[in-house]
């Protein structure tokens, strides 16, 4: 608490209260194009970031313009214009010109919003999602094409996955939408079901995470930026594909010009049977059968065959409506939002392919309400306030109520325990959550700025078996408060940018336990401090080098420390995971004759992570216990090269190599001999992987204002060992074989991208693909997507 | 690292991917018969979740080194388990998670799947070989109404055919006790002797689990599988833990049956570890025999016991306390007379809680010890009392799980 107060005060003391006496004027005028007035165009004063939108007549008015100002006028489909007005100028008329660039489906990636974070000191992938908007890709599939990222999926649409950034994965990677943790929107929402259309771009911060994403993201953070246009738009799409897969998404915004009230809606729906063919799996032959039931296993034996998955149906839906105002003198944005999400999923397998489920399923549901407020130039110029607060409740239920053993052909036999090898259960998990985030940024002057971020996160964890209980007698409460302060300096005419930051992680865990037959509240508090630096130096305007470092944490969770009273035993001695993360890199981006665009980037990374928390199973108590088990040191390299020629051609190749070494010296804590695997390469992890993509597109090929676009993506993951490379005879070692998967999309867009139709084929060569040992992913799949995009 | 006995609820730990999966393409690279050496050791390498199991060839018990560096058959991905039963070079394992029972052997450095059958009847903890072809396994399974039953399966290992049934155990004494912990099992002259303990399944009370202060031994007629009689005794509890990991009983050359109890395994922190005897031809405890092992070992407990000949047995001895993940030593007892001989002067065993640690060859005992420093197989000669270091496990093996005599 004291450290938080300190940071808070520091941030406030850093605000010098001063104003300048300047000429104050109201600027007004009209925006039109060749055909007449343009309604909904954005008009912004660059210096203050304050702006408005044109009305039906194309008219705008901005009050309180001080001194000379730069006015930026923009509207989708038109070239943005910049006008510098001398002090006292009050009138401005602008004629917008249609932009050819906007017709392109392939975005010029080394520009604008993408360039900004890219050229900061942080190691970050920024993906402009526009190029994928006509494909059926979800966020995971898009990110899996980028450097340093490897997502290991267990199956088809909606399946469990493990997201790894530069070798760190699991709970050390955190997910955000517009800077807010995604779990607010419920567990039905995950990176593998958010349609790509709902985002404008995605940022992947590797190892070193800026303070505005206030979290214990030790390995890195994904921030999905949704469409932030000031104008009205509508983006609706529907796709259908193999395995009875249907996906629909909708996002749109409407502004009532008279009142300035904006309504923004976002929704998606996913459905799939996921009944893809499993190759060479075991089914049972023989035995005495009654329907699907095998009543007597005598004489039954395993035979191998190809067979379709039979219990993997997946559905998820999400909707959110935001209502508010923007561009008011008292609020740059004030919105209230309500969201709802729901998911239903059949589980087909356990963590290995031989564990087949036939009735186990999971349902989830979440409600959320939130408020966000943004005010730039609060009290003084350059002081921007951003507040977000939400209440949400997420709940999910896993049903495992049958004493059955299923086989791949859907037949089953009675078993002496439930399908998941336990007692019959309807495992309920309720997670009410309160979350608040305050971000204050202050530009002291052109060179120096401060950013202060504070998040408050309180989650109550209730878990119980609905078949035997109606509530959780030992709910755990996790209280996380994370404060961060960053100071950024831009030196040498902005060629050199440094960001210094410190973070405070306050953790408070509470639960109730039976101690000597008394129901006693127990709690644990722990402060941790992290810090870091990110720096970038531009040697030439197109050539920069950068480096960043962070001492980062992943805090313990309630269940990990106190157990859940059911399946997880307590371990009060648990320490947070922590890591020293270093990135160094450089980039080079050059445009020749406005036609040839070239971009290259290469980075090296180093992670020294210790005290990983793992649930370790225990046979006697039939429970798991979380322990600080192991440590790892990762060094790696990643590189990417892009080339684009006008709007015709784009090429992209990237490669990632990571070398993860086990630094757990004494796994058996009582041993004096370093364990055999000390300093050995960590097994069962991809260590060499890459992607290549090719885009070919032509405007007006089949009719005016049309575009035909073809994209090809190839993913490569080098084979790796299931267990330690150095141990066991070579002849008997299991491997996860090399994966090469090709995907292709052909898109035809009409009326400047208003109507789009795409045909897509994933895993064209129908290769057997698995990320996890023998957990097969879908084979060849086709889909069609229709997208309507109005702006 | 804690024991890797059960691999349950591990959907989370996706890194620890294991599979009991017989891939035919892999399988045909070996012969139908075990062809490795005379002895083998099952060892564990790596920290959770990257633990891996190997069957290491042990060229000699008395000299040289044992390593899995570039050697040994990888078990992870094929039969990832510590509770594998070895006979004549074949390994057997019942996996309740994936519902199968398999027979395996090692050839050309690889684990070969001889046969896997669908099997869901019970979750094993105990077994006995009735003859060289017949393995009887014991464990529990729940009925559709979630009532736990004690069950058995008779397995003809040649072709892996199975006959299932329910054990005629005594009903639960009260609603507090809803499950059986089945311990030692022996077969003698048409009768099975199966030790068991009533236990609670209410883990919300952990670690103060209810204890039923009485152990039971069912004497079951084989192959009729009918109850002959039930032996009970209240002086100790838990007649053997899960002996699929390490044995707790034997029948000596006089056909006398001995077993040791391990009360702490089922959370009884007060009863002593006791060696009992059922004399040849009898179906009751030898009333004249009661060897309080705990009394001789500062309240130590005996999770495993092996007969080494000449009336002597070795007891893997756990130091006093409530934890079963504690330090172990090895004690020699004169089991016939019920006398404590000595604690062997070996380095403290810091290894796994349940280890198949002792084999007997040419009248000598060979003991695998997981020490803080070097890990050796030690030779103990009961005739002379001599103790010397033999083969060494090198390269930092994390855990020695089983030492097996193949031929």
HADDOCK unambig.tbl for C-alpha pairs under 7 A between the chains (distance, minus, plus):
assign (segid A and resid 301 and name CA) (segid B and resid 117 and name CA) 5.91 0.50 0.50
assign (segid A and resid 301 and name CA) (segid B and resid 118 and name CA) 6.84 0.50 0.50
assign (segid A and resid 302 and name CA) (segid B and resid 117 and name CA) 6.75 0.50 0.50
assign (segid A and resid 350 and name CA) (segid B and resid 11 and name CA) 6.20 0.50 0.50
assign (segid A and resid 351 and name CA) (segid B and resid 10 and name CA) 6.65 0.50 0.50
assign (segid A and resid 351 and name CA) (segid B and resid 11 and name CA) 4.88 0.50 0.50
assign (segid A and resid 351 and name CA) (segid B and resid 14 and name CA) 6.56 0.50 0.50
assign (segid A and resid 351 and name CA) (segid B and resid 17 and name CA) 6.58 0.50 0.50
assign (segid A and resid 352 and name CA) (segid B and resid 17 and name CA) 6.59 0.50 0.50
assign (segid A and resid 352 and name CA) (segid B and resid 18 and name CA) 6.40 0.50 0.50
assign (segid A and resid 352 and name CA) (segid B and resid 19 and name CA) 5.66 0.50 0.50
assign (segid A and resid 354 and name CA) (segid B and resid 19 and name CA) 6.92 0.50 0.50
assign (segid A and resid 354 and name CA) (segid B and resid 20 and name CA) 6.93 0.50 0.50
assign (segid A and resid 354 and name CA) (segid B and resid 21 and name CA) 6.70 0.50 0.50
assign (segid A and resid 354 and name CA) (segid B and resid 98 and name CA) 5.60 0.50 0.50
assign (segid A and resid 355 and name CA) (segid B and resid 97 and name CA) 6.53 0.50 0.50
assign (segid A and resid 355 and name CA) (segid B and resid 98 and name CA) 4.53 0.50 0.50
assign (segid A and resid 403 and name CA) (segid B and resid 144 and name CA) 6.27 0.50 0.50
assign (segid A and resid 405 and name CA) (segid B and resid 99 and name CA) 6.55 0.50 0.50
assign (segid A and resid 415 and name CA) (segid B and resid 120 and name CA) 4.87 0.50 0.50
assign (segid A and resid 415 and name CA) (segid B and resid 121 and name CA) 6.05 0.50 0.50
assign (segid A and resid 416 and name CA) (segid B and resid 120 and name CA) 6.34 0.50 0.50
assign (segid A and resid 416 and name CA) (segid B and resid 121 and name CA) 5.78 0.50 0.50
assign (segid A and resid 416 and name CA) (segid B and resid 122 and name CA) 5.85 0.50 0.50
assign (segid A and resid 416 and name CA) (segid B and resid 141 and name CA) 4.15 0.50 0.50
assign (segid A and resid 416 and name CA) (segid B and resid 142 and name CA) 4.64 0.50 0.50
assign (segid A and resid 416 and name CA) (segid B and resid 143 and name CA) 6.33 0.50 0.50
assign (segid A and resid 417 and name CA) (segid B and resid 141 and name CA) 6.47 0.50 0.50
assign (segid A and resid 417 and name CA) (segid B and resid 142 and name CA) 5.89 0.50 0.50
assign (segid A and resid 421 and name CA) (segid B and resid 97 and name CA) 5.84 0.50 0.50
assign (segid A and resid 565 and name CA) (segid B and resid 204 and name CA) 5.59 0.50 0.50
assign (segid A and resid 566 and name CA) (segid B and resid 204 and name CA) 6.60 0.50 0.50
assign (segid A and resid 617 and name CA) (segid B and resid 4 and name CA) 6.54 0.50 0.50
assign (segid A and resid 617 and name CA) (segid B and resid 6 and name CA) 6.16 0.50 0.50
assign (segid A and resid 617 and name CA) (segid B and resid 7 and name CA) 6.32 0.50 0.50
assign (segid A and resid 617 and name CA) (segid B and resid 8 and name CA) 6.77 0.50 0.50
assign (segid A and resid 618 and name CA) (segid B and resid 3 and name CA) 6.48 0.50 0.50
assign (segid A and resid 618 and name CA) (segid B and resid 4 and name CA) 6.82 0.50 0.50
assign (segid A and resid 618 and name CA) (segid B and resid 5 and name CA) 6.53 0.50 0.50
assign (segid A and resid 618 and name CA) (segid B and resid 6 and name CA) 6.19 0.50 0.50
assign (segid A and resid 619 and name CA) (segid B and resid 5 and name CA) 5.25 0.50 0.50
assign (segid A and resid 619 and name CA) (segid B and resid 6 and name CA) 4.83 0.50 0.50
assign (segid A and resid 629 and name CA) (segid B and resid 47 and name CA) 6.85 0.50 0.50
assign (segid A and resid 629 and name CA) (segid B and resid 48 and name CA) 6.29 0.50 0.50
assign (segid A and resid 630 and name CA) (segid B and resid 47 and name CA) 6.53 0.50 0.50
assign (segid A and resid 667 and name CA) (segid B and resid 1 and name CA) 5.86 0.50 0.50
assign (segid A and resid 667 and name CA) (segid B and resid 46 and name CA) 6.97 0.50 0.50
assign (segid A and resid 667 and name CA) (segid B and resid 47 and name CA) 5.18 0.50 0.50
assign (segid A and resid 668 and name CA) (segid B and resid 1 and name CA) 5.48 0.50 0.50
assign (segid A and resid 668 and name CA) (segid B and resid 398 and name CA) 6.30 0.50 0.50
assign (segid A and resid 670 and name CA) (segid B and resid 350 and name CA) 6.53 0.50 0.50
assign (segid A and resid 670 and name CA) (segid B and resid 372 and name CA) 5.96 0.50 0.50
assign (segid A and resid 671 and name CA) (segid B and resid 371 and name CA) 6.95 0.50 0.50
assign (segid A and resid 671 and name CA) (segid B and resid 372 and name CA) 4.02 0.50 0.50
assign (segid A and resid 671 and name CA) (segid B and resid 373 and name CA) 6.36 0.50 0.50
assign (segid A and resid 672 and name CA) (segid B and resid 372 and name CA) 5.14 0.50 0.50
assign (segid A and resid 672 and name CA) (segid B and resid 373 and name CA) 5.31 0.50 0.50
assign (segid A and resid 673 and name CA) (segid B and resid 372 and name CA) 6.89 0.50 0.50
assign (segid A and resid 673 and name CA) (segid B and resid 373 and name CA) 5.76 0.50 0.50
assign (segid A and resid 673 and name CA) (segid B and resid 396 and name CA) 5.98 0.50 0.50
assign (segid A and resid 674 and name CA) (segid B and resid 396 and name CA) 5.95 0.50 0.50
assign (segid A and resid 675 and name CA) (segid B and resid 46 and name CA) 6.98 0.50 0.50
assign (segid A and resid 675 and name CA) (segid B and resid 396 and name CA) 4.37 0.50 0.50
assign (segid A and resid 675 and name CA) (segid B and resid 397 and name CA) 6.15 0.50 0.50
assign (segid A and resid 675 and name CA) (segid B and resid 398 and name CA) 5.95 0.50 0.50
assign (segid A and resid 676 and name CA) (segid B and resid 45 and name CA) 6.61 0.50 0.50
assign (segid A and resid 676 and name CA) (segid B and resid 46 and name CA) 6.98 0.50 0.50
assign (segid A and resid 676 and name CA) (segid B and resid 395 and name CA) 5.17 0.50 0.50
assign (segid A and resid 676 and name CA) (segid B and resid 396 and name CA) 4.01 0.50 0.50
assign (segid A and resid 676 and name CA) (segid B and resid 397 and name CA) 5.49 0.50 0.50
assign (segid A and resid 677 and name CA) (segid B and resid 45 and name CA) 6.86 0.50 0.50
assign (segid A and resid 677 and name CA) (segid B and resid 46 and name CA) 5.53 0.50 0.50
assign (segid A and resid 684 and name CA) (segid B and resid 15 and name CA) 6.68 0.50 0.50
assign (segid A and resid 723 and name CA) (segid B and resid 52 and name CA) 6.17 0.50 0.50
assign (segid A and resid 726 and name CA) (segid B and resid 69 and name CA) 5.66 0.50 0.50
assign (segid A and resid 726 and name CA) (segid B and resid 70 and name CA) 5.66 0.50 0.50
assign (segid A and resid 727 and name CA) (segid B and resid 68 and name CA) 5.28 0.50 0.50
assign (segid A and resid 727 and name CA) (segid B and resid 69 and name CA) 4.48 0.50 0.50
assign (segid A and resid 727 and name CA) (segid B and resid 70 and name CA) 4.84 0.50 0.50
assign (segid A and resid 727 and name CA) (segid B and resid 71 and name CA) 6.29 0.50 0.50
assign (segid A and resid 728 and name CA) (segid B and resid 54 and name CA) 6.60 0.50 0.50
assign (segid A and resid 728 and name CA) (segid B and resid 68 and name CA) 5.36 0.50 0.50
assign (segid A and resid 728 and name CA) (segid B and resid 69 and name CA) 6.20 0.50 0.50
assign (segid A and resid 728 and name CA) (segid B and resid 70 and name CA) 4.86 0.50 0.50
assign (segid A and resid 728 and name CA) (segid B and resid 71 and name CA) 4.29 0.50 0.50
assign (segid A and resid 728 and name CA) (segid B and resid 72 and name CA) 4.45 0.50 0.50
assign (segid A and resid 728 and name CA) (segid B and resid 73 and name CA) 5.45 0.50 0.50
assign (segid A and resid 728 and name CA) (segid B and resid 74 and name CA) 5.44 0.50 0.50
assign (segid A and resid 729 and name CA) (segid B and resid 70 and name CA) 5.04 0.50 0.50
assign (segid A and resid 729 and name CA) (segid B and resid 71 and name CA) 4.34 0.50 0.50
assign (segid A and resid 729 and name CA) (segid B and resid 72 and name CA) 5.33 0.50 0.50
assign (segid A and resid 729 and name CA) (segid B and resid 73 and name CA) 5.95 0.50 0.50
assign (segid A and resid 729 and name CA) (segid B and resid 109 and name CA) 5.20 0.50 0.50
assign (segid A and resid 729 and name CA) (segid B and resid 110 and name CA) 7.00 0.50 0.50
assign (segid A and resid 730 and name CA) (segid B and resid 70 and name CA) 6.79 0.50 0.50
assign (segid A and resid 731 and name CA) (segid B and resid 108 and name CA) 6.99 0.50 0.50
assign (segid A and resid 731 and name CA) (segid B and resid 109 and name CA) 6.10 0.50 0.50
assign (segid A and resid 731 and name CA) (segid B and resid 110 and name CA) 6.03 0.50 0.50
assign (segid A and resid 732 and name CA) (segid B and resid 73 and name CA) 5.84 0.50 0.50
assign (segid A and resid 732 and name CA) (segid B and resid 74 and name CA) 5.88 0.50 0.50
assign (segid A and resid 732 and name CA) (segid B and resid 109 and name CA) 5.71 0.50 0.50
assign (segid A and resid 732 and name CA) (segid B and resid 110 and name CA) 3.82 0.50 0.50
assign (segid A and resid 732 and name CA) (segid B and resid 111 and name CA) 6.50 0.50 0.50
assign (segid A and resid 733 and name CA) (segid B and resid 74 and name CA) 5.90 0.50 0.50
assign (segid A and resid 734 and name CA) (segid B and resid 77 and name CA) 6.50 0.50 0.50
assign (segid A and resid 772 and name CA) (segid B and resid 17 and name CA) 6.96 0.50 0.50
assign (segid A and resid 773 and name CA) (segid B and resid 17 and name CA) 6.16 0.50 0.50
